Amino acid sequence: MAITLFNPTNEDFFAQYGGSNFTIPAFPKEGHMIRVDDNKANHVLNQFGPRGLTSLDYGDEGEVKEQKAEAGRRRNLEFKRMQVSRYNRDNESRKARQLEYIDPPKHIKEYAKEIGVGLIAPYEIADIKNEEISQMRKDAERRDRENDELRKQVADLIKLVQENVIPKTDGEIQADFIENLIENVKRMNRQTFEPWVKELGQEKYGKYPVEIQTYILKKWEGFFNKDEKPFPY
């Protein structure tokens, strides 16, 4: 038995079966209808049926043939719409994932022009790696500035402690000194706080008012093991 394959579309179909290649030309080129054995026909119809290839039965002429041709052309246009739509979706997805744009192949450009659907325009992706490096540098510079300021504050506090200067008015420690000292200690991080406490020492620590001593101990316990003494000597 044999089946007549009919290509009513405007594109050639390049098929392969049993190790041999053959072409079913577009309508109305010569050869757009070929008669092949059942197995070969069924194989090719499975491959190109969604693209518009159809078969003709014995006696399919006139209106019947035209109806099959029209159905094939509709399938062909739908196939082209799906291909263009898939290409656009893929590039939109790539853009969202910061992947590079893929240029449309020639046949997709031709499909889009034929069916009147626009292709997604080329885009440029942000250089995420360089942006991250730039942000990391900015963060590092900011931390350096903050640490420089803290080191300066610690140096000033150490100098104050070394000179044993605790301002007093009528025998009372000035409230603003206590407030400023606590505020400076509050801004210290672990790296700046530990050497400051060790430089302070037990004796000078004991000369501070209770509220300052309490705050220093509380901050120490927040950074270190509570069983560790802030003054190891």
C-alpha positions as CSV (number, residue, x, y, z in Angstrom):
1,M,0.0,0.0,0.0
2,A,1.0,3.6,-0.6
3,I,0.0,7.0,0.6
4,T,0.1,10.4,-1.2
5,L,1.9,13.1,0.9
6,F,0.7,16.6,0.1
7,N,2.5,19.7,1.2
8,P,0.2,22.7,0.8
9,T,2.4,25.1,2.8
10,N,5.0,27.7,1.6
11,E,8.0,25.9,3.0
12,D,10.0,22.8,2.0
13,F,10.0,19.8,4.3
14,F,13.3,18.0,4.5
15,A,12.6,14.5,5.8
16,Q,14.6,11.4,6.5
17,Y,13.6,7.7,6.6
18,G,15.5,4.5,6.6
19,G,18.8,6.3,6.3
20,S,17.8,8.2,3.2
21,N,17.0,11.9,2.9
22,F,14.3,13.4,0.7
23,T,12.4,16.7,0.2
24,I,8.7,17.5,-0.1
25,P,8.7,20.9,-1.8
26,A,6.4,23.7,-0.9
27,F,3.2,24.2,-2.9
28,P,3.0,24.8,-5.9
29,K,6.5,23.5,-6.7
30,E,6.9,20.4,-8.7
31,G,6.9,17.4,-6.3
32,H,4.7,18.9,-3.6
33,M,2.7,15.7,-3.8
34,I,4.6,12.4,-3.6
35,R,3.4,8.8,-3.2
36,V,5.3,6.7,-0.7
37,D,4.8,3.4,1.1
38,D,2.7,3.4,4.3
39,N,5.5,3.1,6.8
40,K,7.5,5.9,5.3
41,A,4.4,8.1,4.9
42,N,3.3,7.6,8.6
43,H,6.8,8.4,9.8
44,V,7.0,11.6,7.9
45,L,3.4,12.6,8.8
46,N,4.2,12.2,12.5
47,Q,7.2,14.6,12.0
48,F,5.6,17.2,9.7
49,G,1.9,16.9,10.2
50,P,1.9,19.6,12.9
51,R,3.7,21.9,10.4
52,G,1.0,21.4,7.7
53,L,1.9,18.2,5.8
54,T,-1.2,16.1,5.0
55,S,-2.2,13.0,3.1
56,L,-4.5,12.5,0.2
57,D,-6.8,9.5,-0.1
58,Y,-7.8,8.1,-3.4
59,G,-10.3,10.4,-5.0
60,D,-9.4,13.5,-2.9
61,E,-9.8,16.2,-5.6
62,G,-11.5,19.6,-5.9
63,E,-13.2,20.8,-2.7
64,V,-12.0,18.0,-0.5
65,K,-8.4,18.5,-1.6
66,E,-8.7,22.3,-1.0
67,Q,-10.2,21.7,2.5
68,K,-7.2,19.5,3.4
69,A,-4.8,22.1,1.9
70,E,-6.5,24.9,4.0
71,A,-6.3,22.8,7.2
72,G,-2.6,22.2,6.5
73,R,-1.9,25.8,6.0
74,R,-3.6,26.7,9.2
75,R,-1.5,24.2,11.1
76,N,1.6,25.6,9.5
77,L,0.7,29.2,10.6
78,E,0.0,27.9,14.1
79,F,3.3,26.1,14.2
80,K,5.1,29.3,13.2
81,R,3.3,31.4,15.9
82,M,4.3,28.8,18.5
83,Q,7.9,29.0,17.4
84,V,8.1,32.8,17.5
85,S,6.3,32.8,20.8
86,R,8.7,30.2,22.3
87,Y,11.6,32.3,21.1
88,N,10.3,35.4,22.7
89,R,9.4,33.6,26.0
90,D,12.9,32.1,26.1
91,N,14.6,35.5,25.7
92,E,12.3,37.1,28.2
93,S,13.2,34.4,30.7
94,R,16.9,34.8,29.9
95,K,16.6,38.5,30.5
96,A,14.9,38.0,33.9
97,R,17.8,35.6,34.9
98,Q,20.4,38.1,33.7
99,L,21.5,35.8,30.8
100,E,22.7,37.1,27.4
101,Y,20.3,37.7,24.5
102,I,20.0,35.0,21.9
103,D,19.8,36.3,18.3
104,P,16.8,34.8,16.4
105,P,17.8,32.3,13.6
106,K,16.9,33.1,10.0
107,H,13.8,30.9,10.0
108,I,12.4,32.6,13.2
109,K,12.9,36.0,11.6
110,E,11.0,34.8,8.5
111,Y,8.2,33.3,10.6
112,A,7.8,36.5,12.6
113,K,7.7,38.6,9.4
114,E,5.1,36.3,7.8
115,I,2.7,36.2,10.7
116,G,3.2,39.8,11.8
117,V,4.5,39.2,15.3
118,G,7.4,41.2,16.7
119,L,10.5,39.6,18.1
120,I,11.8,40.7,21.5
121,A,14.4,43.4,21.0
122,P,18.1,42.8,22.0
123,Y,18.9,43.8,25.5
124,E,22.0,44.3,27.6
125,I,22.4,42.6,30.9
126,A,23.9,44.3,34.0
127,D,27.4,43.2,34.9
128,I,26.3,41.8,38.3
129,K,29.7,40.6,39.2
130,N,31.3,44.0,38.7
131,E,28.4,45.7,40.5
132,E,28.9,43.3,43.5
133,I,32.6,44.0,43.6
134,S,32.0,47.7,43.4
135,Q,29.5,47.5,46.3
136,M,31.9,45.3,48.3
137,R,34.6,48.0,47.9
138,K,32.2,50.7,49.0
139,D,31.2,48.7,52.0
140,A,34.9,48.1,52.9
141,E,35.7,51.8,52.5
142,R,32.8,52.7,54.8
143,R,33.9,50.2,57.4
144,D,37.4,51.5,57.2
145,R,36.2,55.0,57.8
146,E,34.1,53.8,60.8
147,N,37.0,51.9,62.2
148,D,39.3,54.9,61.8
149,E,36.9,57.0,63.7
150,L,36.5,54.3,66.4
151,R,40.3,53.9,66.7
152,K,40.6,57.7,67.2
153,Q,37.9,57.6,69.9
154,V,39.6,54.7,71.6
155,A,42.9,56.5,71.4
156,D,41.3,59.6,73.0
157,L,39.7,57.4,75.7
158,I,43.0,55.6,76.4
159,K,44.8,58.9,76.7
160,L,42.1,60.1,79.1
161,V,42.5,57.0,81.2
162,Q,46.3,57.2,81.2
163,E,46.1,60.7,82.5
164,N,43.5,59.7,85.0
165,V,41.5,62.8,84.1
166,I,37.9,62.4,85.4
167,P,36.4,65.8,85.4
168,K,34.7,66.8,88.6
169,T,32.6,69.7,89.8
170,D,32.3,70.2,93.6
171,G,33.6,66.6,94.1
172,E,31.1,65.1,91.7
173,I,31.9,63.5,88.3
174,Q,30.4,65.6,85.6
175,A,27.3,64.1,84.1
176,D,28.3,65.0,80.5
177,F,31.6,63.1,81.0
178,I,29.7,59.9,81.9
179,E,27.3,60.4,79.0
180,N,30.1,60.9,76.5
181,L,32.1,58.0,77.7
182,I,29.2,55.6,77.6
183,E,28.3,56.9,74.1
184,N,31.8,56.3,72.9
185,V,32.0,52.8,74.4
186,K,28.7,52.0,72.9
187,R,30.1,52.6,69.4
188,M,33.0,50.3,69.9
189,N,33.0,47.0,68.1
190,R,34.7,43.8,69.5
191,Q,38.0,44.6,67.9
192,T,38.3,48.1,69.4
193,F,36.5,47.4,72.7
194,E,38.8,44.6,74.0
195,P,42.1,46.4,73.7
196,W,40.5,49.5,75.3
197,V,39.3,47.5,78.3
198,K,42.7,45.9,78.8
199,E,44.4,49.3,78.5
200,L,42.0,50.7,81.1
201,G,43.0,48.1,83.7
202,Q,41.3,47.2,87.0
203,E,42.5,50.1,89.0
204,K,41.4,52.8,86.7
205,Y,38.2,51.0,86.0
206,G,37.4,51.0,89.7
207,K,37.6,54.8,89.7
208,Y,34.8,55.1,87.3
209,P,31.3,55.7,88.6
210,V,29.0,52.6,89.0
211,E,26.9,53.4,85.9
212,I,30.1,53.3,83.7
213,Q,31.4,50.2,85.3
214,T,28.1,48.4,84.8
215,Y,27.9,49.4,81.2
216,I,31.4,48.2,80.5
217,L,30.8,44.8,82.1
218,K,27.5,44.4,80.3
219,K,29.2,45.1,76.9
220,W,32.0,42.8,77.7
221,E,29.6,39.9,78.5
222,G,27.9,40.6,75.2
223,F,31.1,40.0,73.3
224,F,32.8,37.3,75.3
225,N,32.1,34.4,77.6
226,K,30.6,35.6,80.9
227,D,33.1,33.5,82.8
228,E,36.0,35.4,81.3
229,K,37.2,38.3,83.3
230,P,37.6,41.6,81.5
231,F,40.9,42.2,83.4
232,P,43.1,39.0,83.2
233,Y,45.8,40.4,85.6
